[in-house]
Amino acid sequence: MKMVSIFRFSILLAIPVFAQTNMSVNWAKVKLDQSYLRSEWIPNQSELFLSNDNHSACDILDIINDELISIPLLEINAFGAKWSPDGNQLLILQIKYQNKRRLNSLIIVDRNGNFVKTIVGYTTKKITPIGWSSMNSAHYLLNKKLHSHSIKESMIEWSYPVIYAIGNKLFKKENVSPAILLREFSSNLLNITTSYTSSLVAFEEYGGHLWVTDPSTGLIKEIGLGNAPSISPNGDFILFMMLEDDGYELTKGDIYYWNRKTDLITQLSFTDDRIEMNPSISADGKFISATTYPDGQLLIGTIR
């Protein structure tokens, strides 16, 4: 499916990104036939990974060729899906129901959504994708126990540490030695995101508190209130959303920016007629994506 290039979209607004510089971001709407409430730039690629609110449908938007690629596999569930550091492979769940029981499977697909390999066949056990320690070594939780898998059926490689949570405990594993407990929090941890090109990891504590950690230094720092953190490729800043509700439904939502160097937070969206959420940063650091609630429209901002 072809679409108009994002570089030819009409500009919706221009607002400061960095309070300390003259940079700004121009937001533009992307016209798609489907609605999406989640977007994620694929590492080291120019594509966006899109999924709907219940994670049951996901597609890949090729920005360069203006093409939307539908993942051709059935029963895909994008919840917690993890891209390899080079963006060529995706660790993702498949879910089906049999005799009123939910069965989970963990597979790998390529960056066009084509099936590559089954890691865990359908089971009643809970599977949580964790991430990658190299281009060919993937990690996941099976009933809250960490497992590792080599795509090439060789030794597990450790180019990057694996940061993961079990309940309210944050762990780090960076070699064949047992995982290290980094910290125990008051509440469960969610939405752990890693920048493969930097040592920064961001995550959310249940209740809406954002944290960052640098595994190389042991730094663990609370940023403040927010949800769904996304790290810039070089680890210099983080995007996140801040939502408000009336107890029943969302009433307000905006995108915010945290500067690692200055520890300052800047608001990036100010619209009253829509709720911006689920931000992500492109591999080259030039573009920001976000989606709107409840219409599920995709926005792409050009950083200037």
C-alpha positions in Angstrom: 0.0 0.0 0.0 1.5 3.3 -1.1 1.1 6.6 0.8 2.3 10.2 0.7 5.8 10.6 1.9 6.1 12.1 5.4 8.4 14.8 3.9 5.5 16.1 1.9 3.0 16.3 4.8 1.6 19.7 5.8 3.1 20.9 9.1 0.7 20.8 12.0 2.8 22.6 14.6 6.3 23.6 15.6 7.4 23.7 19.2 10.8 23.7 21.1 12.3 20.4 21.8 15.4 21.4 23.7 15.0 24.4 26.0 18.8 25.0 25.8 19.0 25.1 22.0 17.1 26.5 19.0 15.9 23.0 17.9 12.2 22.3 17.3 10.0 19.5 16.1 7.4 19.8 13.3 4.6 17.3 13.7 2.8 15.9 10.7 -0.1 13.5 10.3 0.4 10.2 8.4 -2.6 9.1 6.5 -3.2 5.4 6.9 -6.2 3.2 6.2 -6.0 1.6 9.7 -5.7 3.0 13.2 -2.8 2.3 15.5 -2.2 3.2 19.1 1.4 2.1 19.3 4.5 3.0 17.2 8.1 2.0 17.5 11.1 2.8 15.3 13.0 -0.4 14.4 16.6 -0.2 15.6 19.1 0.7 12.8 16.3 0.9 10.2 14.0 3.5 8.6 10.8 1.5 9.4 8.2 1.9 12.0 6.6 -1.1 13.8 2.9 -0.3 14.4 0.3 -2.2 16.5 -3.2 -1.6 17.7 -4.2 -1.2 21.3 -4.8 -4.9 22.0 -1.6 -5.9 20.2 -3.5 -8.3 17.9 -2.6 -6.5 14.7 0.8 -5.2 13.7 2.3 -3.8 10.5 5.6 -2.3 9.4 5.7 1.2 7.8 8.6 1.6 5.4 9.2 5.4 5.5 11.7 5.5 2.6 9.5 3.6 0.1 6.2 4.9 1.5 4.9 1.4 1.9 2.9 -0.3 4.6 3.9 -4.0 5.0 1.3 -6.2 6.8 2.8 -9.0 8.8 1.5 -12.1 7.1 1.3 -14.4 10.2 -1.8 -15.3 12.1 -2.3 -15.0 15.9 0.5 -12.5 16.3 0.5 -10.6 19.6 2.9 -7.6 19.7 2.8 -7.2 23.5 6.4 -6.8 24.6 7.9 -7.7 21.2 11.7 -7.1 21.0 13.8 -6.2 18.0 17.3 -7.4 17.6 20.1 -4.7 17.8 20.4 -4.6 14.0 16.6 -4.4 13.5 16.6 -7.5 11.3 14.8 -9.9 13.6 11.8 -9.6 16.0 11.1 -11.7 19.0 7.3 -11.8 19.2 4.5 -13.8 20.7 1.8 -15.9 19.0 -1.4 -16.6 21.0 -4.3 -18.9 20.4 -7.2 -20.4 22.4 -7.9 -24.1 22.6 -10.6 -25.6 24.7 -11.0 -22.2 26.4 -7.4 -22.2 27.4 -4.8 -19.6 26.2 -1.8 -21.0 24.5 1.4 -18.9 24.1 4.2 -19.4 21.6 7.4 -17.4 21.0 8.8 -17.0 17.5 11.2 -14.9 15.5 10.2 -13.1 12.4 12.3 -11.0 10.0 11.9 -7.3 9.5 9.3 -7.9 6.9 7.3 -10.0 9.3 8.0 -13.3 7.7 8.4 -16.4 10.0 12.0 -17.4 10.8 12.0 -19.8 13.7 10.0 -21.1 16.7 11.7 -20.6 20.0 9.0 -22.0 22.3 6.0 -24.0 20.9 2.5 -23.4 22.1 2.2 -23.9 25.8 0.0 -22.8 28.7 3.1 -21.3 30.4 3.5 -17.5 30.5 6.1 -16.3 28.0 7.6 -12.8 28.2 10.1 -11.6 25.5 13.1 -9.9 27.2 15.5 -8.8 24.5 18.8 -9.5 22.8 22.4 -9.7 24.1 23.8 -9.9 20.5 22.5 -10.1 16.9 21.9 -13.8 17.4 21.2 -14.3 21.1 17.6 -13.8 22.4 16.3 -14.0 25.9 12.9 -14.5 27.4 11.1 -15.4 30.6 9.2 -18.7 30.8 7.1 -18.8 34.0 9.3 -16.0 35.5 12.5 -17.9 34.8 15.1 -16.4 32.4 16.0 -18.5 29.3 18.4 -17.8 26.5 18.4 -19.0 22.9 21.1 -18.8 20.2 19.5 -18.3 16.7 22.5 -20.0 15.2 22.4 -22.8 17.7 25.8 -21.8 19.1 27.1 -20.3 22.3 25.1 -17.3 23.7 26.9 -14.1 22.8 27.0 -11.1 25.2 27.6 -7.9 23.3 25.0 -6.1 25.4 23.7 -6.7 28.9 20.2 -7.9 29.4 18.1 -5.9 31.8 14.8 -7.4 32.9 12.3 -7.5 35.7 10.5 -10.2 37.6 7.7 -8.5 39.5 9.3 -5.6 41.4 12.9 -6.8 41.1 15.3 -5.5 38.5 18.0 -7.8 37.2 21.1 -7.6 35.0 22.7 -10.5 33.1 25.8 -9.8 31.0 27.6 -13.1 30.7 27.3 -16.8 31.6 27.4 -15.9 35.3 24.1 -15.8 37.2 22.0 -12.7 36.9 22.6 -9.8 39.4 19.8 -8.2 41.3 20.1 -4.4 40.7 17.3 -3.2 42.9 14.0 -4.1 44.5 11.2 -1.6 44.0 7.9 -1.0 45.8 5.8 -2.0 42.8 6.1 -4.1 39.7 8.2 -2.9 36.8 6.8 -2.3 33.3 7.9 -1.2 29.8 11.6 -1.8 30.0 13.3 -0.3 27.0 17.0 -0.5 26.0 19.2 1.6 23.8 21.6 -0.8 22.1 24.0 2.0 21.1 24.2 3.4 24.6 24.3 1.9 28.0 21.0 3.5 29.1 17.9 1.5 30.1 14.5 3.1 31.0 11.5 1.5 32.7 8.3 2.3 34.5 7.3 1.4 38.0 3.6 0.5 38.3 1.8 3.7 39.3 3.5 5.9 36.7 7.0 6.6 38.0 9.8 6.5 35.4 13.4 5.4 36.1 16.6 5.1 34.2 19.6 2.9 34.8 23.1 2.8 33.4 24.3 -0.8 33.8 27.9 0.2 33.1 28.0 2.6 36.1 25.3 1.2 38.3 23.4 4.5 38.2 19.6 4.1 38.9 17.7 7.4 38.9 14.0 8.3 39.1 12.9 10.8 36.5 9.4 11.5 37.8 5.8 10.7 36.7 5.3 9.3 33.2 4.7 6.3 31.1 6.1 4.4 28.1 9.7 5.6 28.0 11.6 5.6 24.7 15.4 6.2 24.6 17.2 8.2 21.9 19.9 6.1 20.0 22.8 7.8 21.7 21.1 7.8 25.2 21.1 11.6 25.5 17.4 11.9 26.1 14.2 10.1 26.7 10.7 10.6 25.4 7.7 9.6 27.4 4.0 10.3 27.7 2.0 11.7 30.6 -1.7 10.9 30.7 -4.7 12.1 32.7 -8.1 10.4 33.1 -11.4 11.0 34.8 -11.5 7.6 36.4 -13.2 6.0 33.3 -11.3 7.2 30.2 -8.4 9.3 29.1 -8.9 13.0 29.1 -5.5 14.4 28.3 -2.1 13.2 27.1 1.1 14.8 25.9 4.6 13.9 25.0 7.6 15.0 27.1 11.3 15.0 26.8 13.9 14.3 29.5 17.5 15.6 29.0 20.0 13.2 30.5 22.7 15.9 30.8 20.6 18.7 32.4 18.0 16.5 34.1 15.3 18.9 32.7 11.9 17.9 31.4 10.3 19.7 28.5 6.8 19.3 27.2 6.7 18.6 23.4 3.0 18.6 22.6 0.3 21.0 23.7 -2.8 20.2 21.7 -6.2 20.3 23.5 -8.2 18.4 20.8 -6.2 15.1 20.8 -4.3 12.9 23.2 -0.7 12.1 22.1 0.9 9.0 23.4 3.4 6.2 22.9 6.4 8.2 21.5 9.4 6.6 19.8 12.7 8.0 18.3 14.1 7.0 14.9 17.5 5.2 14.6 19.2 8.4 13.3 17.6 10.6 16.0 16.0 12.9 13.4 12.3 11.8 13.8 9.8 11.3 16.6 6.7 9.2 16.2 3.6 9.3 18.3 0.0 8.1 18.1 -3.3 9.8 19.1 -6.1 8.5 21.2 -8.8 7.4 20.6 -8.6 7.7 16.8 -5.3 5.9 16.5 -3.7 8.3 14.1 0.1 8.2 13.5 2.1 11.4 13.9 5.7 11.9 12.9 7.7 14.8 14.1 10.9 16.1 12.3 13.5 17.3 14.8 15.1 20.6 13.8 
